[in-house]
């Protein structure tokens, strides 16, 4: 399934114990492959961002606007 990067911004990232934050950006490699999700950590670590490597343990949940 193809998905627009713009459409995936602001998706919520879930951990086993609740929400971590929202997708604020993406990082691509030299071959334009998606390598990292940049996550705005919201209340978890206020004012911070983290990079989540892909592929990794994150999985997109269709129709829910969430990554888990």
mmCIF file of the N, C-alpha and C atoms, coordinates in Angstrom:
data_MODEL
# 
_entry.id   MODEL 
# 
loop_
_atom_site.group_PDB 
_atom_site.id 
_atom_site.type_symbol 
_atom_site.label_atom_id 
_atom_site.label_alt_id 
_atom_site.label_comp_id 
_atom_site.label_asym_id 
_atom_site.label_entity_id 
_atom_site.label_seq_id 
_atom_site.pdbx_PDB_ins_code 
_atom_site.Cartn_x 
_atom_site.Cartn_y 
_atom_site.Cartn_z 
_atom_site.occupancy 
_atom_site.B_iso_or_equiv 
_atom_site.pdbx_formal_charge 
_atom_site.auth_seq_id 
_atom_site.auth_comp_id 
_atom_site.auth_asym_id 
_atom_site.auth_atom_id 
_atom_site.pdbx_PDB_model_num 
ATOM 1   N N  . UNK A 1 1  ? 0.836  -1.167 0.000  1.00 0.00 ? 1  UNK A N  1 
ATOM 2   C CA . UNK A 1 1  ? 0.000  0.000  0.000  1.00 0.00 ? 1  UNK A CA 1 
ATOM 3   C C  . UNK A 1 1  ? 0.887  1.238  0.000  1.00 0.00 ? 1  UNK A C  1 
ATOM 4   N N  . UNK A 1 2  ? 0.660  2.117  -0.947 1.00 0.00 ? 2  UNK A N  1 
ATOM 5   C CA . UNK A 1 2  ? 1.384  3.376  -0.985 1.00 0.00 ? 2  UNK A CA 1 
ATOM 6   C C  . UNK A 1 2  ? 0.671  4.390  -0.108 1.00 0.00 ? 2  UNK A C  1 
ATOM 7   N N  . UNK A 1 3  ? 1.460  5.187  0.578  1.00 0.00 ? 3  UNK A N  1 
ATOM 8   C CA . UNK A 1 3  ? 0.918  6.184  1.488  1.00 0.00 ? 3  UNK A CA 1 
ATOM 9   C C  . UNK A 1 3  ? 1.702  7.468  1.285  1.00 0.00 ? 3  UNK A C  1 
ATOM 10  N N  . UNK A 1 4  ? 1.045  8.582  1.236  1.00 0.00 ? 4  UNK A N  1 
ATOM 11  C CA . UNK A 1 4  ? 1.708  9.871  1.127  1.00 0.00 ? 4  UNK A CA 1 
ATOM 12  C C  . UNK A 1 4  ? 2.418  10.196 2.439  1.00 0.00 ? 4  UNK A C  1 
ATOM 13  N N  . UNK A 1 5  ? 3.673  10.658 2.334  1.00 0.00 ? 5  UNK A N  1 
ATOM 14  C CA . UNK A 1 5  ? 4.420  11.044 3.537  1.00 0.00 ? 5  UNK A CA 1 
ATOM 15  C C  . UNK A 1 5  ? 3.686  12.166 4.259  1.00 0.00 ? 5  UNK A C  1 
ATOM 16  N N  . UNK A 1 6  ? 3.197  13.114 3.510  1.00 0.00 ? 6  UNK A N  1 
ATOM 17  C CA . UNK A 1 6  ? 2.479  14.251 4.095  1.00 0.00 ? 6  UNK A CA 1 
ATOM 18  C C  . UNK A 1 6  ? 1.265  13.767 4.897  1.00 0.00 ? 6  UNK A C  1 
ATOM 19  N N  . UNK A 1 7  ? 0.604  12.750 4.396  1.00 0.00 ? 7  UNK A N  1 
ATOM 20  C CA . UNK A 1 7  ? -0.573 12.202 5.065  1.00 0.00 ? 7  UNK A CA 1 
ATOM 21  C C  . UNK A 1 7  ? -0.218 11.538 6.399  1.00 0.00 ? 7  UNK A C  1 
ATOM 22  N N  . UNK A 1 8  ? 1.011  11.041 6.523  1.00 0.00 ? 8  UNK A N  1 
ATOM 23  C CA . UNK A 1 8  ? 1.430  10.325 7.734  1.00 0.00 ? 8  UNK A CA 1 
ATOM 24  C C  . UNK A 1 8  ? 1.953  11.242 8.835  1.00 0.00 ? 8  UNK A C  1 
ATOM 25  N N  . UNK A 1 9  ? 2.189  12.511 8.528  1.00 0.00 ? 9  UNK A N  1 
ATOM 26  C CA . UNK A 1 9  ? 2.620  13.437 9.570  1.00 0.00 ? 9  UNK A CA 1 
ATOM 27  C C  . UNK A 1 9  ? 1.533  13.538 10.632 1.00 0.00 ? 9  UNK A C  1 
ATOM 28  N N  . UNK A 1 10 ? 1.931  13.679 11.850 1.00 0.00 ? 10 UNK A N  1 
ATOM 29  C CA . UNK A 1 10 ? 1.031  13.778 13.012 1.00 0.00 ? 10 UNK A CA 1 
ATOM 30  C C  . UNK A 1 10 ? 0.397  12.452 13.407 1.00 0.00 ? 10 UNK A C  1 
ATOM 31  N N  . UNK A 1 11 ? 0.784  11.346 12.779 1.00 0.00 ? 11 UNK A N  1 
ATOM 32  C CA . UNK A 1 11 ? 0.319  10.048 13.270 1.00 0.00 ? 11 UNK A CA 1 
ATOM 33  C C  . UNK A 1 11 ? 0.852  9.853  14.685 1.00 0.00 ? 11 UNK A C  1 
ATOM 34  N N  . UNK A 1 12 ? 0.118  9.184  15.517 1.00 0.00 ? 12 UNK A N  1 
ATOM 35  C CA . UNK A 1 12 ? 0.508  8.938  16.902 1.00 0.00 ? 12 UNK A CA 1 
ATOM 36  C C  . UNK A 1 12 ? 1.366  7.683  16.989 1.00 0.00 ? 12 UNK A C  1 
ATOM 37  N N  . UNK A 1 13 ? 2.405  7.736  17.810 1.00 0.00 ? 13 UNK A N  1 
ATOM 38  C CA . UNK A 1 13 ? 3.260  6.580  18.051 1.00 0.00 ? 13 UNK A CA 1 
ATOM 39  C C  . UNK A 1 13 ? 2.893  5.995  19.408 1.00 0.00 ? 13 UNK A C  1 
ATOM 40  N N  . UNK A 1 14 ? 2.585  4.697  19.420 1.00 0.00 ? 14 UNK A N  1 
ATOM 41  C CA . UNK A 1 14 ? 2.173  4.013  20.644 1.00 0.00 ? 14 UNK A CA 1 
ATOM 42  C C  . UNK A 1 14 ? 3.272  3.091  21.148 1.00 0.00 ? 14 UNK A C  1 
ATOM 43  N N  . UNK A 1 15 ? 3.453  3.054  22.451 1.00 0.00 ? 15 UNK A N  1 
ATOM 44  C CA . UNK A 1 15 ? 4.325  2.076  23.103 1.00 0.00 ? 15 UNK A CA 1 
ATOM 45  C C  . UNK A 1 15 ? 3.408  1.110  23.862 1.00 0.00 ? 15 UNK A C  1 
ATOM 46  N N  . UNK A 1 16 ? 3.986  0.119  24.499 1.00 0.00 ? 16 UNK A N  1 
ATOM 47  C CA . UNK A 1 16 ? 3.160  -0.848 25.227 1.00 0.00 ? 16 UNK A CA 1 
ATOM 48  C C  . UNK A 1 16 ? 2.413  -0.191 26.391 1.00 0.00 ? 16 UNK A C  1 
ATOM 49  N N  . UNK A 1 17 ? 2.931  0.929  26.893 1.00 0.00 ? 17 UNK A N  1 
ATOM 50  C CA . UNK A 1 17 ? 2.289  1.587  28.030 1.00 0.00 ? 17 UNK A CA 1 
ATOM 51  C C  . UNK A 1 17 ? 1.609  2.903  27.678 1.00 0.00 ? 17 UNK A C  1 
ATOM 52  N N  . UNK A 1 18 ? 1.369  3.154  26.402 1.00 0.00 ? 18 UNK A N  1 
ATOM 53  C CA . UNK A 1 18 ? 0.636  4.351  26.007 1.00 0.00 ? 18 UNK A CA 1 
ATOM 54  C C  . UNK A 1 18 ? 1.315  5.130  24.895 1.00 0.00 ? 18 UNK A C  1 
ATOM 55  N N  . UNK A 1 19 ? 0.822  6.346  24.660 1.00 0.00 ? 19 UNK A N  1 
ATOM 56  C CA . UNK A 1 19 ? 1.330  7.196  23.593 1.00 0.00 ? 19 UNK A CA 1 
ATOM 57  C C  . UNK A 1 19 ? 2.698  7.772  23.935 1.00 0.00 ? 19 UNK A C  1 
ATOM 58  N N  . UNK A 1 20 ? 3.572  7.813  22.925 1.00 0.00 ? 20 UNK A N  1 
ATOM 59  C CA . UNK A 1 20 ? 4.897  8.418  23.090 1.00 0.00 ? 20 UNK A CA 1 
ATOM 60  C C  . UNK A 1 20 ? 4.917  9.809  22.474 1.00 0.00 ? 20 UNK A C  1 
ATOM 61  N N  . UNK A 1 21 ? 4.280  9.971  21.338 1.00 0.00 ? 21 UNK A N  1 
ATOM 62  C CA . UNK A 1 21 ? 4.278  11.263 20.650 1.00 0.00 ? 21 UNK A CA 1 
ATOM 63  C C  . UNK A 1 21 ? 3.689  11.110 19.262 1.00 0.00 ? 21 UNK A C  1 
ATOM 64  N N  . UNK A 1 22 ? 4.037  12.075 18.385 1.00 0.00 ? 22 UNK A N  1 
ATOM 65  C CA . UNK A 1 22 ? 3.509  12.083 17.033 1.00 0.00 ? 22 UNK A CA 1 
ATOM 66  C C  . UNK A 1 22 ? 4.641  12.184 16.022 1.00 0.00 ? 22 UNK A C  1 
ATOM 67  N N  . UNK A 1 23 ? 4.410  11.616 14.833 1.00 0.00 ? 23 UNK A N  1 
ATOM 68  C CA . UNK A 1 23 ? 5.389  11.695 13.750 1.00 0.00 ? 23 UNK A CA 1 
ATOM 69  C C  . UNK A 1 23 ? 5.481  13.146 13.300 1.00 0.00 ? 23 UNK A C  1 
ATOM 70  N N  . UNK A 1 24 ? 6.690  13.717 13.378 1.00 0.00 ? 24 UNK A N  1 
ATOM 71  C CA . UNK A 1 24 ? 6.856  15.111 12.972 1.00 0.00 ? 24 UNK A CA 1 
ATOM 72  C C  . UNK A 1 24 ? 7.679  15.254 11.693 1.00 0.00 ? 24 UNK A C  1 
ATOM 73  N N  . UNK A 1 25 ? 8.410  14.184 11.312 1.00 0.00 ? 25 UNK A N  1 
ATOM 74  C CA . UNK A 1 25 ? 9.225  14.240 10.106 1.00 0.00 ? 25 UNK A CA 1 
ATOM 75  C C  . UNK A 1 25 ? 9.716  12.840 9.762  1.00 0.00 ? 25 UNK A C  1 
ATOM 76  N N  . UNK A 1 26 ? 10.379 12.732 8.615  1.00 0.00 ? 26 UNK A N  1 
ATOM 77  C CA . UNK A 1 26 ? 10.943 11.468 8.146  1.00 0.00 ? 26 UNK A CA 1 
ATOM 78  C C  . UNK A 1 26 ? 12.361 11.723 7.679  1.00 0.00 ? 26 UNK A C  1 
ATOM 79  N N  . UNK A 1 27 ? 13.228 10.741 7.806  1.00 0.00 ? 27 UNK A N  1 
ATOM 80  C CA . UNK A 1 27 ? 14.582 10.830 7.251  1.00 0.00 ? 27 UNK A CA 1 
ATOM 81  C C  . UNK A 1 27 ? 14.767 9.712  6.242  1.00 0.00 ? 27 UNK A C  1 
ATOM 82  N N  . UNK A 1 28 ? 15.284 10.081 5.071  1.00 0.00 ? 28 UNK A N  1 
ATOM 83  C CA . UNK A 1 28 ? 15.516 9.144  3.982  1.00 0.00 ? 28 UNK A CA 1 
ATOM 84  C C  . UNK A 1 28 ? 17.009 8.966  3.781  1.00 0.00 ? 28 UNK A C  1 
ATOM 85  N N  . UNK A 1 29 ? 17.404 7.820  3.211  1.00 0.00 ? 29 UNK A N  1 
ATOM 86  C CA . UNK A 1 29 ? 18.814 7.621  2.891  1.00 0.00 ? 29 UNK A CA 1 
ATOM 87  C C  . UNK A 1 29 ? 19.091 8.165  1.485  1.00 0.00 ? 29 UNK A C  1 
ATOM 88  N N  . UNK A 1 30 ? 20.321 7.939  0.994  1.00 0.00 ? 30 UNK A N  1 
ATOM 89  C CA . UNK A 1 30 ? 20.715 8.445  -0.324 1.00 0.00 ? 30 UNK A CA 1 
ATOM 90  C C  . UNK A 1 30 ? 19.914 7.832  -1.467 1.00 0.00 ? 30 UNK A C  1 
ATOM 91  N N  . UNK A 1 31 ? 19.326 6.667  -1.228 1.00 0.00 ? 31 UNK A N  1 
ATOM 92  C CA . UNK A 1 31 ? 18.510 6.000  -2.242 1.00 0.00 ? 31 UNK A CA 1 
ATOM 93  C C  . UNK A 1 31 ? 17.021 6.325  -2.075 1.00 0.00 ? 31 UNK A C  1 
ATOM 94  N N  . UNK A 1 32 ? 16.720 7.313  -1.218 1.00 0.00 ? 32 UNK A N  1 
ATOM 95  C CA . UNK A 1 32 ? 15.361 7.774  -0.926 1.00 0.00 ? 32 UNK A CA 1 
ATOM 96  C C  . UNK A 1 32 ? 14.496 6.702  -0.274 1.00 0.00 ? 32 UNK A C  1 
ATOM 97  N N  . UNK A 1 33 ? 15.127 5.815  0.479  1.00 0.00 ? 33 UNK A N  1 
ATOM 98  C CA . UNK A 1 33 ? 14.380 4.824  1.253  1.00 0.00 ? 33 UNK A CA 1 
ATOM 99  C C  . UNK A 1 33 ? 14.137 5.400  2.643  1.00 0.00 ? 33 UNK A C  1 
ATOM 100 N N  . UNK A 1 34 ? 12.948 5.189  3.162  1.00 0.00 ? 34 UNK A N  1 
ATOM 101 C CA . UNK A 1 34 ? 12.597 5.660  4.494  1.00 0.00 ? 34 UNK A CA 1 
ATOM 102 C C  . UNK A 1 34 ? 13.431 4.916  5.529  1.00 0.00 ? 34 UNK A C  1 
ATOM 103 N N  . UNK A 1 35 ? 14.185 5.647  6.347  1.00 0.00 ? 35 UNK A N  1 
ATOM 104 C CA . UNK A 1 35 ? 15.061 5.026  7.341  1.00 0.00 ? 35 UNK A CA 1 
ATOM 105 C C  . UNK A 1 35 ? 14.675 5.361  8.773  1.00 0.00 ? 35 UNK A C  1 
ATOM 106 N N  . UNK A 1 36 ? 14.124 6.546  9.019  1.00 0.00 ? 36 UNK A N  1 
ATOM 107 C CA . UNK A 1 36 ? 13.780 6.942  10.392 1.00 0.00 ? 36 UNK A CA 1 
ATOM 108 C C  . UNK A 1 36 ? 12.465 7.708  10.416 1.00 0.00 ? 36 UNK A C  1 
ATOM 109 N N  . UNK A 1 37 ? 11.716 7.504  11.482 1.00 0.00 ? 37 UNK A N  1 
ATOM 110 C CA . UNK A 1 37 ? 10.597 8.380  11.822 1.00 0.00 ? 37 UNK A CA 1 
ATOM 111 C C  . UNK A 1 37 ? 11.131 9.359  12.856 1.00 0.00 ? 37 UNK A C  1 
ATOM 112 N N  . UNK A 1 38 ? 10.840 10.628 12.693 1.00 0.00 ? 38 UNK A N  1 
ATOM 113 C CA . UNK A 1 38 ? 11.201 11.621 13.700 1.00 0.00 ? 38 UNK A CA 1 
ATOM 114 C C  . UNK A 1 38 ? 9.936  11.863 14.522 1.00 0.00 ? 38 UNK A C  1 
ATOM 115 N N  . UNK A 1 39 ? 10.057 11.645 15.827 1.00 0.00 ? 39 UNK A N  1 
ATOM 116 C CA . UNK A 1 39 ? 8.904  11.680 16.719 1.00 0.00 ? 39 UNK A CA 1 
ATOM 117 C C  . UNK A 1 39 ? 9.008  12.872 17.662 1.00 0.00 ? 39 UNK A C  1 
ATOM 118 N N  . UNK A 1 40 ? 7.985  13.732 17.655 1.00 0.00 ? 40 UNK A N  1 
ATOM 119 C CA . UNK A 1 40 ? 7.862  14.786 18.666 1.00 0.00 ? 40 UNK A CA 1 
ATOM 120 C C  . UNK A 1 40 ? 7.277  14.124 19.905 1.00 0.00 ? 40 UNK A C  1 
ATOM 121 N N  . UNK A 1 41 ? 8.001  14.164 21.016 1.00 0.00 ? 41 UNK A N  1 
ATOM 122 C CA . UNK A 1 41 ? 7.652  13.334 22.168 1.00 0.00 ? 41 UNK A CA 1 
ATOM 123 C C  . UNK A 1 41 ? 6.533  13.879 23.055 1.00 0.00 ? 41 UNK A C  1 
ATOM 124 N N  . UNK A 1 42 ? 6.031  15.055 22.767 1.00 0.00 ? 42 UNK A N  1 
ATOM 125 C CA . UNK A 1 42 ? 4.875  15.562 23.508 1.00 0.00 ? 42 UNK A CA 1 
ATOM 126 C C  . UNK A 1 42 ? 5.064  15.558 25.010 1.00 0.00 ? 42 UNK A C  1 
ATOM 127 N N  . UNK A 1 43 ? 4.112  14.958 25.727 1.00 0.00 ? 43 UNK A N  1 
ATOM 128 C CA . UNK A 1 43 ? 4.159  14.937 27.193 1.00 0.00 ? 43 UNK A CA 1 
ATOM 129 C C  . UNK A 1 43 ? 5.190  13.961 27.749 1.00 0.00 ? 43 UNK A C  1 
ATOM 130 N N  . UNK A 1 44 ? 5.628  12.998 26.935 1.00 0.00 ? 44 UNK A N  1 
ATOM 131 C CA . UNK A 1 44 ? 6.582  11.991 27.385 1.00 0.00 ? 44 UNK A CA 1 
ATOM 132 C C  . UNK A 1 44 ? 7.927  12.634 27.719 1.00 0.00 ? 44 UNK A C  1 
ATOM 133 N N  . UNK A 1 45 ? 8.486  13.418 26.809 1.00 0.00 ? 45 UNK A N  1 
ATOM 134 C CA . UNK A 1 45 ? 9.712  14.208 27.016 1.00 0.00 ? 45 UNK A CA 1 
ATOM 135 C C  . UNK A 1 45 ? 9.445  15.584 26.401 1.00 0.00 ? 45 UNK A C  1 
ATOM 136 N N  . UNK A 1 46 ? 8.797  16.476 27.115 1.00 0.00 ? 46 UNK A N  1 
ATOM 137 C CA . UNK A 1 46 ? 8.366  17.763 26.542 1.00 0.00 ? 46 UNK A CA 1 
ATOM 138 C C  . UNK A 1 46 ? 9.490  18.515 25.834 1.00 0.00 ? 46 UNK A C  1 
ATOM 139 N N  . UNK A 1 47 ? 9.185  18.985 24.615 1.00 0.00 ? 47 UNK A N  1 
ATOM 140 C CA . UNK A 1 47 ? 10.120 19.782 23.845 1.00 0.00 ? 47 UNK A CA 1 
ATOM 141 C C  . UNK A 1 47 ? 11.221 19.003 23.156 1.00 0.00 ? 47 UNK A C  1 
ATOM 142 N N  . UNK A 1 48 ? 11.172 17.680 23.175 1.00 0.00 ? 48 UNK A N  1 
ATOM 143 C CA . UNK A 1 48 ? 12.222 16.843 22.588 1.00 0.00 ? 48 UNK A CA 1 
ATOM 144 C C  . UNK A 1 48 ? 11.705 16.097 21.371 1.00 0.00 ? 48 UNK A C  1 
ATOM 145 N N  . UNK A 1 49 ? 12.651 15.641 20.546 1.00 0.00 ? 49 UNK A N  1 
ATOM 146 C CA . UNK A 1 49 ? 12.331 14.744 19.441 1.00 0.00 ? 49 UNK A CA 1 
ATOM 147 C C  . UNK A 1 49 ? 13.272 13.548 19.511 1.00 0.00 ? 49 UNK A C  1 
ATOM 148 N N  . UNK A 1 50 ? 12.815 12.416 19.012 1.00 0.00 ? 50 UNK A N  1 
ATOM 149 C CA . UNK A 1 50 ? 13.630 11.208 18.932 1.00 0.00 ? 50 UNK A CA 1 
ATOM 150 C C  . UNK A 1 50 ? 13.499 10.633 17.531 1.00 0.00 ? 50 UNK A C  1 
ATOM 151 N N  . UNK A 1 51 ? 14.498 9.848  17.117 1.00 0.00 ? 51 UNK A N  1 
ATOM 152 C CA . UNK A 1 51 ? 14.462 9.188  15.817 1.00 0.00 ? 51 UNK A CA 1 
ATOM 153 C C  . UNK A 1 51 ? 14.270 7.701  16.028 1.00 0.00 ? 51 UNK A C  1 
ATOM 154 N N  . UNK A 1 52 ? 13.289 7.144  15.366 1.00 0.00 ? 52 UNK A N  1 
ATOM 155 C CA . UNK A 1 52 ? 12.999 5.719  15.451 1.00 0.00 ? 52 UNK A CA 1 
ATOM 156 C C  . UNK A 1 52 ? 13.434 5.066  14.141 1.00 0.00 ? 52 UNK A C  1 
ATOM 157 N N  . UNK A 1 53 ? 14.431 4.152  14.195 1.00 0.00 ? 53 UNK A N  1 
ATOM 158 C CA . UNK A 1 53 ? 14.907 3.523  12.953 1.00 0.00 ? 53 UNK A CA 1 
ATOM 159 C C  . UNK A 1 53 ? 13.858 2.582  12.359 1.00 0.00 ? 53 UNK A C  1 
ATOM 160 N N  . UNK A 1 54 ? 13.812 2.560  11.025 1.00 0.00 ? 54 UNK A N  1 
ATOM 161 C CA . UNK A 1 54 ? 12.929 1.662  10.294 1.00 0.00 ? 54 UNK A CA 1 
ATOM 162 C C  . UNK A 1 54 ? 13.768 0.863  9.304  1.00 0.00 ? 54 UNK A C  1 
ATOM 163 N N  . UNK A 1 55 ? 13.520 -0.367 8.975  1.00 0.00 ? 55 UNK A N  1 
ATOM 164 C CA . UNK A 1 55 ? 12.486 -1.131 9.649  1.00 0.00 ? 55 UNK A CA 1 
ATOM 165 C C  . UNK A 1 55 ? 12.924 -1.438 11.072 1.00 0.00 ? 55 UNK A C  1 
ATOM 166 N N  . UNK A 1 56 ? 11.988 -1.554 11.909 1.00 0.00 ? 56 UNK A N  1 
ATOM 167 C CA . UNK A 1 56 ? 12.252 -1.825 13.308 1.00 0.00 ? 56 UNK A CA 1 
ATOM 168 C C  . UNK A 1 56 ? 11.012 -2.414 13.920 1.00 0.00 ? 56 UNK A C  1 
ATOM 169 N N  . UNK A 1 57 ? 10.784 -2.092 15.135 1.00 0.00 ? 57 UNK A N  1 
ATOM 170 C CA . UNK A 1 57 ? 9.637  -2.666 15.819 1.00 0.00 ? 57 UNK A CA 1 
ATOM 171 C C  . UNK A 1 57 ? 8.351  -1.889 15.560 1.00 0.00 ? 57 UNK A C  1 
ATOM 172 N N  . UNK A 1 58 ? 8.456  -0.743 14.893 1.00 0.00 ? 58 UNK A N  1 
ATOM 173 C CA . UNK A 1 58 ? 7.253  0.051  14.623 1.00 0.00 ? 58 UNK A CA 1 
ATOM 174 C C  . UNK A 1 58 ? 6.431  -0.595 13.520 1.00 0.00 ? 58 UNK A C  1 
ATOM 175 N N  . UNK A 1 59 ? 5.150  -0.564 13.684 1.00 0.00 ? 59 UNK A N  1 
ATOM 176 C CA . UNK A 1 59 ? 4.273  -1.043 12.616 1.00 0.00 ? 59 UNK A CA 1 
ATOM 177 C C  . UNK A 1 59 ? 3.107  -0.080 12.501 1.00 0.00 ? 59 UNK A C  1 
ATOM 178 N N  . UNK A 1 60 ? 2.722  0.191  11.276 1.00 0.00 ? 60 UNK A N  1 
ATOM 179 C CA . UNK A 1 60 ? 1.641  1.122  11.003 1.00 0.00 ? 60 UNK A CA 1 
ATOM 180 C C  . UNK A 1 60 ? 0.318  0.392  11.118 1.00 0.00 ? 60 UNK A C  1 
ATOM 181 N N  . UNK A 1 61 ? -0.645 0.992  11.795 1.00 0.00 ? 61 UNK A N  1 
ATOM 182 C CA . UNK A 1 61 ? -1.972 0.398  11.932 1.00 0.00 ? 61 UNK A CA 1 
ATOM 183 C C  . UNK A 1 61 ? -2.899 1.122  10.964 1.00 0.00 ? 61 UNK A C  1 
ATOM 184 N N  . UNK A 1 62 ? -3.267 0.463  9.862  1.00 0.00 ? 62 UNK A N  1 
ATOM 185 C CA . UNK A 1 62 ? -4.094 1.118  8.846  1.00 0.00 ? 62 UNK A CA 1 
ATOM 186 C C  . UNK A 1 62 ? -5.401 1.683  9.417  1.00 0.00 ? 62 UNK A C  1 
ATOM 187 N N  . UNK A 1 63 ? -5.811 2.809  8.863  1.00 0.00 ? 63 UNK A N  1 
ATOM 188 C CA . UNK A 1 63 ? -7.062 3.498  9.187  1.00 0.00 ? 63 UNK A CA 1 
ATOM 189 C C  . UNK A 1 63 ? -7.123 4.043  10.610 1.00 0.00 ? 63 UNK A C  1 
ATOM 190 N N  . UNK A 1 64 ? -6.047 3.952  11.386 1.00 0.00 ? 64 UNK A N  1 
ATOM 191 C CA . UNK A 1 64 ? -6.129 4.450  12.758 1.00 0.00 ? 64 UNK A CA 1 
ATOM 192 C C  . UNK A 1 64 ? -5.272 5.685  12.986 1.00 0.00 ? 64 UNK A C  1 
ATOM 193 N N  . UNK A 1 65 ? -4.422 6.046  11.992 1.00 0.00 ? 65 UNK A N  1 
ATOM 194 C CA . UNK A 1 65 ? -3.480 7.163  12.134 1.00 0.00 ? 65 UNK A CA 1 
ATOM 195 C C  . UNK A 1 65 ? -2.531 6.927  13.289 1.00 0.00 ? 65 UNK A C  1 
ATOM 196 N N  . UNK A 1 66 ? -2.116 5.653  13.481 1.00 0.00 ? 66 UNK A N  1 
ATOM 197 C CA . UNK A 1 66 ? -1.221 5.308  14.576 1.00 0.00 ? 66 UNK A CA 1 
ATOM 198 C C  . UNK A 1 66 ? -0.107 4.375  14.116 1.00 0.00 ? 66 UNK A C  1 
ATOM 199 N N  . UNK A 1 67 ? 1.032  4.505  14.773 1.00 0.00 ? 67 UNK A N  1 
ATOM 200 C CA . UNK A 1 67 ? 2.141  3.566  14.656 1.00 0.00 ? 67 UNK A CA 1 
ATOM 201 C C  . UNK A 1 67 ? 2.247  2.879  15.991 1.00 0.00 ? 67 UNK A C  1 
ATOM 202 N N  . UNK A 1 68 ? 2.539  1.626  15.994 1.00 0.00 ? 68 UNK A N  1 
ATOM 203 C CA . UNK A 1 68 ? 2.629  0.893  17.250 1.00 0.00 ? 68 UNK A CA 1 
ATOM 204 C C  . UNK A 1 68 ? 3.905  0.089  17.278 1.00 0.00 ? 68 UNK A C  1 
# 
